[in-house]
Amino acid sequence: MVPYFNARQMENAQARLEKIFAGAEATELTLPEALKTEVEAAHQAITDCINENNLVQSADVQERLDLLQTQDSVMLFLQRVRRVVGAHLSHEKHLAIRAHYGLARLERHGQERLMFLLANLKPVSDELEDEALKLSADVLTTAETLYQAIQSGLKQRLDYKAQKISLRGERAALLAQYRHLRTQVYAFLMESMPEGSRDPRLINFGFRPSNLRRNPAATETVTVVMDEETPAAISVLEPAE
């Protein structure tokens, strides 16, 4: 399963690579040219991936909103057709012709159902012999236009979904590359800094010196001592090694 696109992880990686650039400038400690090139390329790739993901997410949201608006337009259109078609007939016959067009009852249908109702109007209209029960050319043109709008919107959303899945895979690869580069940069700093992991300049590169890292809290173990005269247990707390 392709993981979700975690934008914060990408932004953190982007910021930490920028921190490496800033650290090299602040400490005048120059990275090897090959490593510097890799870091710059990784930073650019992560930036591009973030920007592309933002564009795709924004476009997908807008397409979803456009589809909702189109759905509203289709519902209003079908309601109008439902009222008009066979309006000159008696109540019973009016209901019958509505049902024949598939418009006996209109609810808040989904996109695929609305597409079916729109596509159904023309064949039903064409098969009727009574000209008064047929739909006008304008109505059929509007039905086709609305059908195409929904179809195009759904296809576009599928395209955006495919792009987002691809970007998730790219994100996973870029984060793996970023972690590897951080390891390489740290290894270079360990070779270059006299104090090694305790060198305060590590902070400039986004690393925490070992003497500033939080030590895990000492756990406590319980020793049970049995009193010789009374078999009551006494708990004695001792710090872990």
N, C-alpha and C positions, 0 to 999 in steps of 0.2 A: 504494500500500500504506500502510495506517495504521500509524504507528510504534508501537513498544512503549511502554507507560506507564512512563516513567522517573521513579520516585518521588523519587530524589535530586535530579534537576534541578528538580522542583517545590518541594522543600523548600529548595533553595538560593535559588530565586526568592522564596519566602516570606520567608526570612531576610534577603535583601537589601532587600526592600521595608520590612521592620521596621527595618532599619538606616537607611533614609532617614528614617523617623519619628524614630528616636533622634537622628540627626544634626541634624535641624531643632530638636529640643528642646535639645540640648547647645550648639549654636552660636547659638541664638535667631535663626536665619535662617528666616523663615516662607516656606513654599512658597505660590505663588499659589493661591487658593481652588479654582479649577477643577482645577488639577493635583493638589492635595492630595486632592480628592474622587476623582479618577481612580485615584490610587495606593491609597487606602483601598478602593475598590471592587475593584480588581485583587487586592489582598491577600486580601480576603474571598472572592472567587471562587476563588482558588488554594487557600485553606484548605478551602473547601467541597468542591472537586474532590478534594483529597488525602483528606479524611475519607470521601467517598463511595467512592473507589477502595478504601480500606482495608476498608470494610464489605463491598463486593462481593467482594473477594479472599477475605476471611475466610469469607463465606457460601458461596462456591464451593468452597473447600477442605473445609468441613464437609459440603457436599452430596456431594462426591466420596467422603469417608470413609463417609457414610451409605450410598451406593450400594455400596461395597465390602462393608459389613456385610450389606446386603440380598442381594448376590450369594452370600455365604457361607450365608445362611439358605435361599436357593433351592437351592443345591447339596445341603445337608443334607436338605431336603424331598424333592427328586427322588431322592436316594439311598434315602430311606425308602420312597417310592412304588415304586421299582424292586425293593426287597427284598420288599415285601408283595404286589404285584399278581401274581396267579397262583402264589403260593407253594405252594398245595395241589397243583399240577400236577407232572407228571414234569419232570425236569431239562430235557429238550429242549423241552417245551411251555412251561415257565417262560421259557426263553430266547426263545422265539418271541413270547410275549405282551409281554415286555419290549420287543422290537424293534418290535412293533406300536404300542406307546405312544411309540416314539422314544427309549427308555431302554436300548437294547442296550449302550451304552457311554457313560459320563459322564466328561467331562474338565473342565478348568478353562475353561469356556465364557465367552465375552463376554456383555455385557448383552443384545444383540439375539438371540443364539442362545438364551439362557435364557428370554427372553420368548416365543420361538417354542415352546419345549418346554412352557412353562406353558400357553400358549393351545391347544396341541394335545391336552392331556389330556381336556378335556370332549368334543369331537367324537368322539374315539376311544372314550371310555367310552360315549357315547350310542349309537354304532352297534353295539356288542356286544350279542348276544342273551343270552348267559349272564350272569345277575345276579351270579354269583360273581366275574366278571372285571371288573365295573363298579367305578368308584371311588365312594366314599361322598360324601355331600353335604358333609361337613366337609372332606374332602380337596379337593374342587372349589372350595369357598369359599376355602380357604387358597391354592390356586393362583391364583385371581382376585385376592385381596388382594396377593399377592407381585407379580403382573403389574402391577397398578396402581401399586405402590410403585416399581418400576423405571421404568415409563413416566413417572410424575410426576417422579422424580429426573432423568431424562434431559431432560425438558422444562425443568426448572428450570435445569439446567446450560446449556442453549441460551440461556435468558433471561439468565443471568449473562454468557455470552460476548458477547451483543449489547450488554449494558450496558458491558462492558469495552472493546469496540470504540468505543462512543460516547464513553467517558471519554478514550480515547486521542486522538480528534479534538478533544475539548474541551481536553485538555492542550496540544496543538500550538497551538491558537488563543490560549490563555492565555499561553503562553511567548512567542509573537510579540508579544502586547500588552505583556507585561512588558518585553521588550527595547526596544520603542518608548518606553515610559514612562521607562526608565532613560536613554535618549537625551535625552528632554525635560528630565528632572531635571538631567542634566549640563549641558545648554545653559543652563538657568536659573542654575546655580551659576557657570558661566563669566561670565555677565553680572553676577552679584552679588558675586563675590569679586575684590578688587583684584589679587591675585597670579595670578588665572586658574588655569591647569592646574598651577601649582606651589604653590598655596595648601594648607598643611598641614591645613586644616579639611576638605578633601575626604575624608580618612580617616574622619571622623565619619559621612559619608554612604555609606561603602562603596566609595569610589573611591580609587585610588592616585595621588598627585601625580606629575607627569611626571618630576620630579627623583629620585624614588625607584624608578622603574621600571627593571627590569634591562635593560641594553643588550645586544643580541645580541653574542656573542663574535666578535672580529675573525677573519675567515678569513685564511688564508695563501695567497699565490700563489707559484708556483715559476718563477724565471727561470733558464734554462739558459745558461751561459757556456761557450763553446768555447775551450780553451787553444790558442794559435797553434801551439805546438810539438808538443803531443800532443793528438790528437783525443778526449780524454776529456771527458765532460760533468760540470760541477760545478753542483750544485743550490744555489741561494741563496734563502733564505726571506725574504719581505718582507711586512709587514703590509698588509692590504687597506686601501683608502681609506675 
